[in-house]
Structures are given as C-alpha cells and as structure tokens.
C-alpha cells in the first residue's frame, strides 16, 4: 500500500491518505496555537480535543505495533526506548 501525504499532489485515481490529512490539520492547528490568547474555557476545550486526538492516535499506534511485532522497529517508529 502506497501512502500519499496530504501535502503531495494527487494523481488520477489515487487518493490522499485520511491519516496524513489529519496529521497535516493537527500540524496546522499546532502552528496556529497561541494558548496565551485563549480564554480559560477555550483553553480547556482545546485541551480536551488534543487529549481525545491523542487517545485515538494511541489506539492506532498500539494496534500497528502488535502487527509489526519487532520491538526495535516499533521503538524507532515511536521514538521510545525498548524498555518503555
């Protein structure tokens, strides 16, 4: 399966990976994030959204890590040490 990133062009018949699109949107949200300009209720709501996104992503990482099975490869991909 070839994965196309959200910032790459799309050729005829090929789509953009939805996960790549989601990552691009989160990266944009991070670039635009100015916590000091948010009121406390807005900051709380934004924190809840980021926490939800993390849980969703953590599920995918765990599911794929089980499939990959190679601890060293999983460690490299996730940026964690083998003991974690």
HELIX and SHEET records of a PDB file:
HELIX    1   1 UNK A   18  UNK A   32  1                                  15    
HELIX    2   2 UNK A   35  UNK A   37  5                                   3    
HELIX    3   3 UNK A   40  UNK A   68  1                                  29    
HELIX    4   4 UNK A   71  UNK A   78  1                                   8    
END                                                                             
